[in-house]
Amino acid sequence: MQAVLVGCSVVASSVAADDWIVEPLVSVYAGYDSNLTLSTADRESATSETAEFGLRMARESETTQISLDNRLVSRRVQGPGNRDTDDIAFSFSGTRQWERSVATLNTDVVLDSTLTSELGLSGTGFVQQRKDRTLVRLSPNVGYTLSERESLSLAGLYQDVSYEDESRIPLSNYRYATLSAGYLLQLAPRWTVRADFQFADFDSATDTRTFTGLVGGTWEVDESGLLSARLGVSTSRTRPRTADGDETGLRYELNYDSEMERQSFQLGVRREESPDGSGELRVSSAVTAGWSRQQAELLRLFGSVQVGVSEGANVSDRDYRSLNLGARRSLSEDLSIELRYRYTWQQFERGDAASNNSVVLAVHKRWGDQNRW
C-alpha cells in the first residue's frame, strides 16, 4: 500500500555554490485494505499504521547539481501472518554541465519486500508472501549538442534485483542492463523528431537479448500541451529457447501532457519490455491517465487510472487495473493532510481474479529549504 519513494530529481532552485539545502520529511499513515495480499481464496482484510522519515539534501552551482534522498518507511499491519515491513531507499542524482555537453548519474539502492515491490504492472503480482528484496540501480546519461537544432545522447542502465529464499518462492533474481543512443532534430519551433536505438540484456532463469529501434517526435500543441510519440520494432533472442523461438514485435508509446495554472492532465499508451522477477523478460502494454486540480487555494484533488497486461512466453499473462483518487489539504506552508483511495485488480491467465480496496489517511510535515549549511 505504501510504496517506497525512490525517485530523485535534480534540484532546480538557485542557491549559492557553497549552500546545501536540507529538507527533512515526516509522514504518518493510517490505512485499511480489504484484501491485503490480493488473494483469490483466503482474503485478508487488515488495518495498518505507517511512519515515513525522509531527508533530502541538495546543492547547486552554475555547472553542477547534486541531490541526495534517503527514505525509511516502517509499516505495521494488524492481522495474521508476518505483514510488517521496513523499507529503506537511498538515492543519488548528479548533473554536470559543460559548454556543449551534459552528464548525469542517478543511483538507487532499495531494501524492501515483495509486499510492496511486486505490486503494479511493473511487478509480478506475487504479494501473497512477505520476502525481502534488494534492488541496486545505476543510470548514467551523456548528452552532446551538435548545433542549435541537433543533439546526441548516450544512456545506460544497470539493475540488479535479488529476493530472500529465491529457491522457495515463484520469483527469480535477475540482472537487467541497457545501452541506448539517440539523435534529436528540431524541425520547427514546435516540432522535434528523434531516433533511438537500444540494446538490452536480461539475465535470470532465461537469458534474453533485445535490439530495439524507435522513431518519433514531439509537438507543442499549445502553450500548455505537449504531444509525443514513438514507434518501432524490437527483436529478442532468448536462451534457453522459448516455444515461440526468437520474437519480433512492435513497440510504441504515445503521451499527451497538459500543464495549466491550476490543473494538469496526462494520458499515455505504451508497449515495452518489462523486466521483473518472473524469470523472463516480459512485454507489458498499458493505457494510463492522470490528473491533478487545485480546487481551492489550500485544496488539491488528484487521481489516476491504469489498465494493462503483462505477457510472457513461459509465465502466465497477467491483466492489471488500478484506480487512485485523493485529496490533499494544506494546513500551513509545511503541514498537510491527505486522504487517498486505491482500487487494485489483477488476474492471471490461469487463475481467478483478485481485487483490493485501500483507504489511507496521512499527515505530512516537511521543513523547507530555509535549512541551509
KEKE-3310 file (N, C-alpha, C; in steps of 0.2 Angstrom, whole numbers, plus 5000, padded with zeros to 4 digits):
npx = (5004:5009:5021:5039:5047:5058:5062:5073:5076:5084:5090:5082:5082:5089:5104:5118:5134:5140:5131:5121:5105:5094:5081:5071:5058:5043:5030:5014:5004:4987:4979:4967:4964:4955:4958:4972:4983:4980:4973:4965:4958:4959:4955:4961:4957:4964:4970:4982:4997:5008:5024:5034:5050:5060:5075:5081:5095:5102:5112:5118:5127:5133:5136:5135:5124:5118:5109:5103:5093:5085:5076:5065:5052:5041:5030:5016:5006:4990:4985:4984:4999:5015:5016:5022:5033:5049:5054:5068:5076:5089:5095:5104:5107:5116:5122:5132:5137:5144:5150:5145:5139:5132:5131:5124:5120:5112:5108:5101:5097:5088:5080:5067:5052:5043:5029:5027:5036:5031:5019:5008:5009:5022:5027:5027:5015:5015:5011:5008:5016:5028:5043:5060:5067:5081:5086:5097:5102:5109:5111:5118:5120:5123:5124:5126:5127:5125:5122:5112:5100:5102:5106:5114:5113:5118:5114:5114:5109:5109:5103:5101:5093:5088:5080:5074:5076:5075:5074:5063:5052:5040:5049:5062:5080:5087:5097:5097:5102:5105:5109:5108:5106:5103:5096:5092:5082:5077:5064:5056:5050:5040:5041:5049:5059:5065:5077:5080:5090:5092:5100:5098:5100:5094:5096:5092:5082:5080:5090:5089:5092:5089:5086:5081:5073:5068:5057:5052:5043:5040:5027:5023:5008:5000:5003:5001:5001:5008:5013:5019:5026:5032:5037:5042:5052:5056:5067:5070:5080:5081:5088:5087:5079:5062:5046:5041:5052:5064:5059:5050:5043:5031:5034:5029:5025:5014:5010:5002:5003:4997:4999:4992:4988:4981:4978:4982:4985:4988:4990:4993:4999:5007:5019:5030:5046:5047:5056:5056:5053:5049:5057:5059:5060:5047:5034:5025:5009:5000:4987:4987:4981:4981:4977:4977:4971:4970:4959:4955:4963:4970:4967:4970:4965:4967:4970:4972:4972:4975:4976:4981:4992:5003:5014:5021:5032:5034:5027:5012:5001:4996:4983:4980:4973:4970:4965:4966:4962:4962:4964:4972:4975:4982:4988:4997:5011:5021:5014:5002:4987:4981:4970:4967:4961:4962:4960:4963:4966:4969:4972:4978:4982:4979:4970:4960:4952:4957:4955:4958:4953:4958:4961:4968:4973:4983:4996:5007:5023:5034:5050:5056:5067:5074:5083:5099:5116)
npy = (4994:5006:5013:5013:5028:5031:5039:5052:5068:5081:5096:5112:5124:5140:5143:5148:5142:5136:5132:5120:5113:5107:5096:5089:5076:5070:5058:5051:5037:5030:5016:5005:4989:4979:4967:4962:4955:4952:4940:4925:4916:4914:4928:4943:4955:4970:4982:4996:5005:5017:5024:5037:5042:5055:5062:5075:5081:5094:5102:5116:5123:5134:5125:5112:5101:5092:5080:5071:5058:5051:5038:5030:5019:5013:5000:4994:4980:4975:4960:4943:4933:4937:4953:4965:4978:4986:4997:5003:5017:5023:5037:5045:5059:5067:5080:5087:5101:5106:5117:5112:5100:5088:5079:5066:5057:5044:5035:5021:5013:5001:4993:4983:4974:4960:4963:4976:4978:4970:4974:4982:4985:4984:4975:4957:4953:4945:4945:4937:4932:4937:4942:4948:4960:4966:4980:4987:5000:5008:5023:5031:5045:5054:5069:5078:5093:5096:5107:5122:5115:5102:5087:5074:5059:5047:5034:5023:5009:4999:4986:4977:4964:4955:4942:4936:4919:4914:4901:4895:4902:4908:4917:4925:4930:4943:4952:4966:4976:4990:4999:5014:5024:5040:5052:5069:5081:5097:5102:5113:5127:5122:5108:5093:5079:5063:5049:5033:5020:5004:4992:4978:4967:4954:4944:4930:4917:4914:4919:4934:4944:4959:4970:4986:4998:5014:5027:5044:5059:5075:5087:5103:5107:5118:5132:5125:5112:5096:5084:5068:5055:5038:5025:5009:4994:4979:4966:4950:4938:4923:4912:4898:4892:4898:4892:4899:4903:4915:4932:4945:4961:4975:4990:5004:5021:5033:5049:5062:5078:5090:5105:5117:5133:5130:5116:5100:5087:5070:5058:5042:5029:5013:5001:4990:4982:4973:4971:4959:4949:4937:4928:4929:4940:4951:4957:4972:4980:4995:5007:5023:5036:5052:5065:5081:5094:5111:5114:5123:5137:5130:5117:5102:5091:5075:5061:5045:5032:5015:5003:4988:4974:4961:4951:4935:4922:4909:4911:4914:4926:4942:4952:4968:4981:4998:5010:5027:5039:5055:5068:5082:5093:5108:5113:5122:5131:5120:5109:5096:5087:5072:5062:5046:5035:5018:5007:4990:4978:4962:4948:4932:4923:4909:4908:4914:4930:4944:4957:4973:4985:5000:5012:5027:5038:5052:5062:5075:5082:5094:5101:5116:5124:5133:5128:5128:5124)
npz = (5000:5004:4995:4993:4990:4978:4968:4962:4960:4950:4958:4956:4961:4964:4972:4982:4977:4988:4996:5005:5004:5015:5018:5029:5031:5038:5039:5043:5042:5042:5038:5028:5021:5010:5005:5008:5002:4989:4987:4980:4987:5002:5008:5016:5026:5033:5045:5046:5052:5047:5047:5040:5036:5030:5022:5012:5003:4995:4982:4972:4959:4946:4936:4941:4949:4963:4972:4986:4992:5006:5012:5024:5027:5038:5042:5050:5052:5057:5059:5053:5051:5045:5041:5042:5037:5034:5024:5015:5007:4997:4987:4974:4964:4951:4941:4928:4919:4904:4891:4879:4882:4893:4908:4917:4932:4940:4954:4964:4979:4986:4999:5002:5002:4995:4997:4993:4982:4972:4968:4956:4938:4934:4942:4948:4953:4964:4979:4990:4999:5011:5007:5008:4997:4987:4978:4966:4957:4943:4933:4921:4910:4895:4886:4871:4862:4845:4837:4836:4833:4834:4843:4852:4862:4874:4884:4899:4908:4923:4932:4947:4955:4969:4979:4995:5000:4987:4980:4986:4982:4969:4962:4954:4955:4946:4933:4924:4910:4900:4885:4877:4862:4855:4843:4840:4832:4829:4820:4818:4828:4836:4833:4835:4830:4833:4834:4841:4848:4855:4865:4875:4889:4898:4912:4920:4925:4912:4898:4889:4875:4868:4854:4850:4840:4838:4831:4831:4838:4845:4848:4852:4856:4861:4872:4884:4881:4877:4865:4862:4853:4849:4838:4834:4831:4840:4842:4849:4857:4865:4878:4888:4873:4869:4867:4856:4850:4843:4844:4836:4837:4838:4846:4855:4860:4866:4871:4880:4888:4898:4905:4915:4924:4936:4935:4929:4916:4911:4898:4892:4881:4879:4874:4879:4884:4899:4913:4927:4942:4937:4930:4917:4903:4901:4891:4892:4890:4891:4896:4903:4913:4921:4933:4940:4951:4957:4968:4977:4986:4996:4994:4985:4972:4965:4954:4946:4933:4927:4915:4910:4903:4906:4897:4894:4889:4895:4907:4915:4907:4914:4918:4923:4933:4940:4951:4957:4969:4976:4989:4995:5008:5013:5028:5033:5027:5027:5032:5030:5026:5020:5010:5003:4991:4984:4971:4967:4955:4948:4937:4933:4919:4920:4931:4945:4947:4957:4970:4978:4990:4995:5008:5014:5026:5029:5036:5033:5036:5032:5032:5025:5012:5019:5028:5028:5025)
capx = (5000:5014:5027:5045:5049:5065:5064:5077:5076:5089:5087:5082:5082:5095:5107:5125:5138:5143:5125:5117:5098:5092:5074:5068:5051:5040:5023:5011:4998:4983:4976:4963:4964:4950:4962:4979:4988:4977:4972:4959:4955:4958:4955:4963:4957:4968:4972:4989:5000:5014:5028:5039:5055:5064:5080:5084:5100:5103:5117:5118:5131:5131:5138:5134:5118:5118:5103:5103:5087:5085:5069:5063:5045:5040:5023:5014:4999:4986:4982:4988:5005:5021:5015:5026:5038:5053:5058:5073:5079:5095:5095:5108:5107:5121:5122:5137:5136:5149:5148:5140:5138:5129:5132:5120:5121:5107:5109:5096:5098:5081:5079:5060:5049:5038:5023:5027:5039:5028:5013:5008:5010:5029:5029:5024:5009:5016:5011:5004:5021:5032:5050:5064:5070:5086:5087:5103:5101:5114:5109:5122:5117:5128:5121:5130:5124:5129:5121:5106:5094:5103:5109:5115:5113:5120:5112:5115:5105:5111:5099:5102:5087:5088:5075:5076:5073:5073:5073:5057:5046:5040:5052:5069:5084:5089:5100:5095:5106:5103:5113:5104:5109:5098:5098:5086:5082:5072:5062:5052:5050:5036:5041:5055:5059:5071:5078:5083:5092:5093:5102:5096:5102:5091:5099:5088:5081:5081:5094:5086:5095:5084:5088:5075:5074:5061:5057:5046:5044:5036:5024:5020:5001:4999:5007:5001:5000:5014:5011:5025:5025:5037:5035:5047:5052:5060:5069:5073:5083:5080:5091:5085:5074:5055:5042:5040:5058:5066:5052:5050:5036:5030:5035:5026:5022:5010:5009:5000:5004:4994:5000:4989:4989:4978:4977:4987:4982:4992:4987:4998:4998:5013:5020:5038:5049:5046:5060:5053:5056:5046:5062:5060:5059:5041:5031:5019:5005:4996:4984:4987:4979:4981:4975:4978:4967:4970:4952:4955:4970:4974:4965:4972:4962:4971:4968:4975:4969:4979:4973:4987:4993:5010:5014:5027:5032:5033:5024:5005:5000:4993:4979:4980:4969:4971:4961:4968:4959:4965:4964:4977:4973:4987:4986:5001:5016:5025:5010:4996:4984:4979:4965:4968:4958:4965:4957:4968:4963:4973:4970:4982:4979:4976:4968:4954:4953:4958:4955:4959:4951:4963:4959:4973:4973:4990:4998:5014:5026:5041:5054:5058:5074:5077:5088:5105:5123)
capy = (5000:5012:5011:5017:5033:5030:5044:5058:5073:5086:5102:5117:5131:5144:5144:5149:5136:5133:5130:5114:5113:5101:5096:5083:5075:5065:5057:5046:5035:5025:5013:4999:4985:4974:4961:4965:4951:4951:4933:4923:4911:4917:4936:4945:4962:4972:4989:4997:5011:5018:5030:5038:5048:5056:5068:5076:5086:5096:5108:5118:5129:5136:5119:5106:5100:5086:5078:5065:5057:5045:5037:5025:5018:5007:4999:4989:4978:4972:4954:4936:4932:4942:4958:4971:4980:4992:4998:5009:5018:5028:5039:5050:5061:5072:5083:5091:5104:5110:5122:5109:5094:5087:5072:5065:5050:5043:5028:5020:5007:5000:4987:4982:4967:4958:4966:4982:4979:4966:4977:4986:4982:4983:4969:4951:4952:4940:4948:4933:4930:4943:4941:4954:4961:4971:4982:4991:5003:5014:5025:5036:5048:5059:5072:5082:5097:5097:5113:5124:5111:5094:5084:5067:5056:5040:5032:5016:5007:4993:4985:4970:4963:4949:4940:4931:4912:4913:4894:4893:4906:4908:4923:4924:4935:4945:4957:4970:4981:4993:5004:5017:5030:5044:5058:5073:5086:5102:5104:5120:5129:5117:5101:5089:5072:5059:5042:5030:5013:5001:4985:4976:4961:4952:4938:4927:4910:4914:4925:4937:4949:4963:4975:4990:5004:5018:5034:5048:5066:5079:5093:5108:5108:5125:5134:5121:5105:5093:5078:5065:5048:5034:5019:5005:4986:4975:4959:4947:4931:4920:4906:4893:4895:4898:4889:4903:4905:4922:4935:4952:4964:4982:4994:5011:5025:5039:5053:5069:5081:5097:5109:5124:5136:5126:5109:5096:5081:5066:5052:5038:5022:5011:4994:4990:4977:4975:4966:4958:4943:4931:4924:4931:4947:4951:4963:4975:4985:4999:5014:5027:5043:5055:5072:5085:5101:5115:5116:5130:5139:5126:5110:5099:5085:5071:5054:5041:5025:5012:4997:4985:4967:4959:4945:4931:4916:4904:4913:4916:4933:4945:4958:4973:4988:5001:5017:5030:5045:5058:5075:5085:5100:5111:5117:5128:5130:5114:5104:5095:5081:5069:5056:5043:5028:5015:5000:4986:4972:4958:4941:4928:4919:4903:4909:4918:4937:4946:4964:4976:4992:5003:5019:5029:5045:5053:5068:5076:5088:5095:5108:5119:5125:5138:5124:5128:5125)
capz = (5000:5004:4991:4994:4985:4976:4963:4965:4954:4950:4961:4951:4965:4963:4978:4981:4976:4994:5000:5005:5006:5019:5019:5032:5030:5042:5037:5047:5039:5045:5032:5028:5015:5010:5003:5008:4998:4983:4987:4977:4991:5009:5008:5022:5027:5038:5046:5046:5053:5044:5048:5034:5038:5024:5022:5006:5003:4988:4981:4965:4957:4939:4932:4945:4953:4967:4976:4990:4995:5010:5015:5028:5028:5043:5042:5055:5050:5062:5055:5053:5047:5045:5035:5044:5033:5035:5018:5015:5000:4996:4980:4972:4957:4950:4934:4927:4913:4901:4886:4874:4884:4900:4910:4923:4935:4945:4958:4969:4982:4989:5003:5003:5002:4990:4998:4990:4976:4967:4966:4950:4932:4933:4947:4946:4956:4969:4985:4995:5004:5013:5007:5007:4991:4987:4972:4965:4950:4941:4927:4918:4904:4892:4880:4867:4857:4839:4834:4839:4832:4834:4849:4853:4868:4876:4891:4901:4914:4926:4938:4950:4960:4972:4983:5000:4999:4980:4978:4989:4980:4962:4959:4952:4955:4939:4931:4918:4908:4893:4882:4872:4859:4852:4839:4841:4827:4830:4813:4819:4835:4840:4831:4836:4828:4836:4833:4847:4847:4862:4866:4882:4891:4904:4914:4925:4923:4905:4896:4884:4872:4864:4850:4848:4836:4838:4828:4834:4839:4850:4845:4856:4853:4863:4877:4889:4879:4873:4862:4860:4851:4846:4836:4832:4831:4844:4841:4855:4857:4872:4879:4883:4868:4871:4862:4851:4847:4843:4843:4834:4839:4838:4852:4854:4866:4864:4878:4880:4894:4898:4912:4916:4930:4942:4934:4924:4914:4907:4895:4889:4879:4878:4874:4880:4888:4907:4917:4933:4945:4934:4927:4910:4900:4898:4887:4895:4887:4896:4895:4909:4913:4927:4933:4946:4950:4963:4968:4981:4987:5000:4992:4978:4970:4960:4953:4940:4932:4923:4913:4906:4903:4906:4893:4895:4885:4899:4913:4913:4906:4919:4917:4929:4933:4946:4951:4963:4970:4983:4990:4999:5011:5016:5034:5033:5022:5028:5035:5026:5027:5013:5010:4997:4989:4978:4969:4963:4952:4944:4936:4929:4913:4923:4938:4947:4948:4964:4970:4984:4991:5001:5010:5018:5029:5030:5038:5031:5039:5029:5033:5019:5010:5024:5031:5024:5028)
cpx = (5004:5020:5033:5046:5056:5067:5068:5078:5082:5086:5088:5082:5089:5098:5114:5128:5140:5137:5122:5110:5097:5085:5072:5060:5049:5032:5021:5005:4994:4979:4971:4964:4959:4953:4969:4984:4985:4976:4965:4955:4954:4960:4956:4962:4961:4969:4979:4991:5007:5018:5033:5044:5059:5069:5082:5089:5102:5108:5117:5123:5129:5132:5136:5128:5119:5112:5104:5096:5087:5078:5069:5056:5044:5033:5022:5007:4996:4982:4986:4994:5010:5020:5018:5031:5042:5057:5062:5075:5084:5095:5100:5107:5112:5121:5128:5137:5142:5146:5143:5138:5135:5130:5128:5121:5116:5108:5103:5098:5092:5081:5071:5058:5044:5031:5022:5030:5036:5021:5013:5010:5017:5031:5026:5017:5009:5017:5008:5009:5025:5039:5054:5067:5075:5087:5093:5102:5106:5112:5113:5119:5122:5124:5126:5126:5128:5128:5114:5100:5095:5107:5109:5115:5115:5118:5113:5111:5108:5107:5100:5096:5088:5083:5077:5072:5071:5071:5066:5051:5046:5043:5059:5073:5086:5093:5098:5099:5105:5108:5109:5108:5103:5100:5091:5087:5076:5070:5059:5052:5045:5037:5048:5055:5066:5071:5082:5084:5094:5095:5101:5098:5099:5093:5096:5088:5082:5086:5091:5090:5090:5088:5081:5077:5067:5063:5051:5047:5040:5033:5021:5013:4999:5004:5007:5001:5006:5012:5017:5023:5031:5035:5041:5046:5057:5061:5073:5075:5084:5084:5090:5079:5067:5052:5041:5046:5060:5059:5054:5043:5036:5031:5033:5025:5019:5008:5007:5000:5001:4996:4997:4990:4987:4977:4982:4983:4987:4988:4993:4996:5005:5013:5028:5040:5049:5050:5057:5056:5053:5051:5063:5058:5052:5039:5025:5016:5000:4993:4984:4984:4979:4980:4976:4974:4968:4963:4951:4962:4973:4972:4967:4969:4966:4969:4972:4971:4974:4976:4979:4987:5000:5010:5021:5026:5031:5029:5017:5005:4996:4989:4979:4977:4970:4967:4964:4965:4961:4963:4969:4975:4979:4985:4990:5006:5020:5021:5004:4993:4981:4975:4966:4964:4961:4962:4962:4965:4968:4970:4975:4979:4976:4975:4962:4956:4953:4958:4956:4956:4955:4961:4965:4972:4980:4991:5005:5017:5033:5044:5057:5065:5077:5083:5094:5111:5128)
cpy = (5006:5010:5015:5022:5033:5035:5049:5062:5078:5093:5108:5124:5134:5146:5145:5142:5132:5131:5123:5115:5107:5101:5089:5083:5069:5065:5051:5044:5030:5023:5007:4996:4980:4967:4962:4961:4949:4943:4931:4918:4914:4925:4938:4953:4964:4980:4990:5004:5011:5025:5031:5044:5049:5062:5069:5082:5088:5102:5109:5124:5130:5130:5113:5106:5093:5086:5072:5064:5051:5044:5030:5024:5012:5006:4993:4987:4974:4966:4948:4937:4938:4947:4964:4972:4986:4993:5004:5010:5024:5030:5045:5052:5067:5074:5088:5094:5107:5114:5118:5102:5094:5080:5071:5057:5049:5036:5028:5013:5006:4993:4987:4975:4966:4961:4972:4982:4975:4969:4981:4982:4980:4977:4963:4949:4947:4944:4944:4931:4936:4940:4947:4954:4967:4973:4987:4994:5009:5016:5031:5039:5054:5062:5077:5086:5098:5104:5116:5120:5104:5093:5077:5065:5049:5039:5025:5015:5000:4992:4978:4970:4956:4948:4935:4925:4912:4906:4892:4897:4906:4915:4921:4930:4937:4951:4960:4975:4983:4998:5007:5023:5034:5050:5062:5079:5091:5104:5111:5121:5125:5110:5099:5082:5069:5052:5039:5022:5010:4994:4984:4969:4959:4945:4936:4920:4909:4920:4928:4943:4953:4969:4979:4996:5008:5025:5038:5055:5069:5085:5097:5110:5116:5127:5129:5113:5102:5086:5074:5058:5045:5028:5015:4997:4984:4968:4956:4940:4928:4913:4904:4895:4894:4894:4893:4905:4912:4926:4942:4955:4971:4984:5001:5014:5031:5043:5060:5072:5088:5100:5116:5127:5132:5119:5106:5089:5077:5060:5049:5031:5020:5003:4993:4984:4979:4969:4966:4952:4937:4926:4925:4938:4947:4957:4966:4980:4989:5005:5017:5034:5046:5063:5075:5092:5104:5118:5122:5131:5134:5118:5108:5092:5081:5064:5051:5035:5022:5005:4994:4977:4966:4952:4942:4925:4910:4905:4915:4924:4935:4951:4962:4979:4991:5008:5020:5037:5048:5065:5077:5092:5102:5115:5123:5127:5123:5108:5103:5088:5078:5063:5053:5036:5025:5008:4997:4980:4968:4951:4938:4924:4912:4904:4913:4926:4939:4954:4966:4983:4994:5010:5021:5036:5046:5061:5069:5082:5088:5102:5110:5120:5130:5135:5123:5128:5124)
cpz = (5000:5001:4993:4989:4984:4971:4966:4959:4955:4953:4956:4955:4964:4970:4977:4980:4982:4998:4999:5007:5009:5021:5022:5031:5035:5040:5041:5043:5043:5039:5033:5021:5016:5009:5002:5003:4991:4982:4984:4981:4998:5009:5015:5022:5033:5039:5047:5049:5050:5046:5043:5037:5032:5025:5015:5007:4996:4988:4974:4964:4949:4934:4935:4949:4957:4971:4979:4993:4999:5013:5019:5029:5032:5043:5046:5053:5055:5058:5056:5049:5048:5039:5037:5039:5035:5029:5018:5008:5000:4989:4980:4965:4956:4943:4934:4920:4910:4895:4881:4876:4891:4902:4917:4926:4941:4948:4963:4972:4987:4993:5005:5003:4996:4991:4995:4983:4970:4965:4959:4944:4931:4937:4944:4949:4962:4976:4991:5000:5005:5012:5005:5000:4991:4979:4971:4958:4949:4934:4925:4911:4902:4886:4877:4862:4851:4836:4838:4838:4833:4840:4848:4860:4869:4883:4892:4907:4916:4932:4940:4955:4962:4978:4989:4998:4992:4978:4981:4987:4973:4959:4958:4952:4947:4939:4924:4916:4901:4891:4876:4869:4855:4848:4839:4836:4828:4823:4813:4826:4839:4838:4832:4834:4832:4834:4839:4845:4854:4861:4874:4883:4898:4906:4920:4924:4916:4903:4889:4881:4867:4860:4848:4845:4836:4835:4831:4834:4844:4846:4851:4854:4855:4868:4883:4888:4875:4871:4860:4858:4848:4844:4833:4832:4836:4842:4847:4854:4864:4872:4886:4879:4871:4866:4856:4847:4848:4841:4841:4835:4839:4845:4851:4861:4863:4871:4876:4887:4893:4905:4911:4923:4936:4941:4929:4922:4910:4904:4891:4887:4877:4877:4874:4884:4895:4911:4924:4936:4942:4931:4920:4908:4897:4894:4890:4890:4892:4893:4902:4908:4920:4927:4940:4946:4957:4963:4972:4983:4991:4999:4985:4978:4965:4960:4947:4939:4927:4921:4908:4907:4902:4903:4894:4891:4889:4906:4911:4912:4912:4917:4924:4928:4940:4945:4957:4963:4976:4983:4996:5001:5015:5022:5036:5027:5022:5031:5031:5028:5020:5014:5003:4997:4983:4978:4965:4961:4948:4943:4931:4924:4915:4930:4939:4948:4956:4964:4977:4984:4997:5002:5015:5020:5031:5032:5037:5034:5035:5031:5027:5018:5014:5028:5027:5028:5023)
residu = (MET:GLN:ALA:VAL:LEU:VAL:GLY:CYS:SER:VAL:VAL:ALA:SER:SER:VAL:ALA:ALA:ASP:ASP:TRP:ILE:VAL:GLU:PRO:LEU:VAL:SER:VAL:TYR:ALA:GLY:TYR:ASP:SER:ASN:LEU:THR:LEU:SER:THR:ALA:ASP:ARG:GLU:SER:ALA:THR:SER:GLU:THR:ALA:GLU:PHE:GLY:LEU:ARG:MET:ALA:ARG:GLU:SER:GLU:THR:THR:GLN:ILE:SER:LEU:ASP:ASN:ARG:LEU:VAL:SER:ARG:ARG:VAL:GLN:GLY:PRO:GLY:ASN:ARG:ASP:THR:ASP:ASP:ILE:ALA:PHE:SER:PHE:SER:GLY:THR:ARG:GLN:TRP:GLU:ARG:SER:VAL:ALA:THR:LEU:ASN:THR:ASP:VAL:VAL:LEU:ASP:SER:THR:LEU:THR:SER:GLU:LEU:GLY:LEU:SER:GLY:THR:GLY:PHE:VAL:GLN:GLN:ARG:LYS:ASP:ARG:THR:LEU:VAL:ARG:LEU:SER:PRO:ASN:VAL:GLY:TYR:THR:LEU:SER:GLU:ARG:GLU:SER:LEU:SER:LEU:ALA:GLY:LEU:TYR:GLN:ASP:VAL:SER:TYR:GLU:ASP:GLU:SER:ARG:ILE:PRO:LEU:SER:ASN:TYR:ARG:TYR:ALA:THR:LEU:SER:ALA:GLY:TYR:LEU:LEU:GLN:LEU:ALA:PRO:ARG:TRP:THR:VAL:ARG:ALA:ASP:PHE:GLN:PHE:ALA:ASP:PHE:ASP:SER:ALA:THR:ASP:THR:ARG:THR:PHE:THR:GLY:LEU:VAL:GLY:GLY:THR:TRP:GLU:VAL:ASP:GLU:SER:GLY:LEU:LEU:SER:ALA:ARG:LEU:GLY:VAL:SER:THR:SER:ARG:THR:ARG:PRO:ARG:THR:ALA:ASP:GLY:ASP:GLU:THR:GLY:LEU:ARG:TYR:GLU:LEU:ASN:TYR:ASP:SER:GLU:MET:GLU:ARG:GLN:SER:PHE:GLN:LEU:GLY:VAL:ARG:ARG:GLU:GLU:SER:PRO:ASP:GLY:SER:GLY:GLU:LEU:ARG:VAL:SER:SER:ALA:VAL:THR:ALA:GLY:TRP:SER:ARG:GLN:GLN:ALA:GLU:LEU:LEU:ARG:LEU:PHE:GLY:SER:VAL:GLN:VAL:GLY:VAL:SER:GLU:GLY:ALA:ASN:VAL:SER:ASP:ARG:ASP:TYR:ARG:SER:LEU:ASN:LEU:GLY:ALA:ARG:ARG:SER:LEU:SER:GLU:ASP:LEU:SER:ILE:GLU:LEU:ARG:TYR:ARG:TYR:THR:TRP:GLN:GLN:PHE:GLU:ARG:GLY:ASP:ALA:ALA:SER:ASN:ASN:SER:VAL:VAL:LEU:ALA:VAL:HIS:LYS:ARG:TRP:GLY:ASP:GLN:ASN:ARG:TRP)
# end
